[in-house]
């Protein structure tokens, strides 16, 4: 009996090794509103930059003070100059309006290079109805060492050369004017605001009620002046708008 063949060996199939576990990646969160906002900011920034560049080139000629202008000074063409500035809506005066301001009077002190506006000047007389302008001639001992100029504020004292009698009958040292504005200084040909060559001649703006005694004392040479702080406000002053 022939030998029986052994059955073929059964092949064992090996199962594939499991794949390694993978960690889940971060989920990308979409925020369309935030992206849109960022785009708006970019566009707005670009427009703003363009506007600045455009406005920086939009410049106009305006009037400026060539030098310091004193209160009450009558304006001439030589007092005003021009500057080119950005037109940003400020209350400036176009250079073409120069002729409108020649002959007006300054209502306040205007420093050199100041951009002018219409409230700084007034057409016509600047002396108020309750005031008068009085001229005073002062000796060297009756005035400050530094020359007085239009726009200064002074105090006026009654003095006497002999130290006793005065034209008003009041004692020497009496205050004639507690505070008064100098509206002109120097000789008749000197412009207001100029440093006076004849620094002993000044014109004062005084209340009408005090004018008579100031005139009498001035005619007798019995007035002495001292300069007060610029911020001092006299009882009567140049007209303001």
Secondary structure, DSSP 4 states (H G I P E B T S, - for coil): -PPPPPPPPPPPPPPPPPPPP-PPPPPPPP-HHHHHHHHHHHHHHHHHHHHHHHHHT-EEEEEEESS-B-TTPBP-GGGEEEEEEE-SS-S--BGGGHHHHTT-EESS-B-TTPBP-GGGEESS--S-TTEEEEEEE--GGGS-SSPP-TT-EEEEEE--TTSS--TTSSPTT-EEEEEEEEEEESSTTPPTTSPPSSTTEEEEEEEHHHHHHHHHHHHTT-EEEEE--TT---SS-----
